[in-house]
């Protein structure tokens, strides 16, 4: 992970772990990365992510907000979103 961004590492994690197993929580991981993690710290080198970065992602994920227009489902965010993002 030394030369990978968080976005690249998340794609590798999804491909090598989440999608290689038939996990019930696959969609939760995909949403956590695309909604909460990558928009906030995706461009940062994975080795440079700090605890403060993780806290900021979790704090932002806890805030409930409506889904973008045209997407089905309830609001994004909340306590469970913060747990999944962590």
PyMOL commands that set and color helices and strands:
alter all, ss='L'
color gray80, all
select helices_A, chain A and resi 6-18+26-41+46-48+51-62+79-85
alter helices_A, ss='H'
color red, helices_A
deselect
rebuild
show_as cartoon
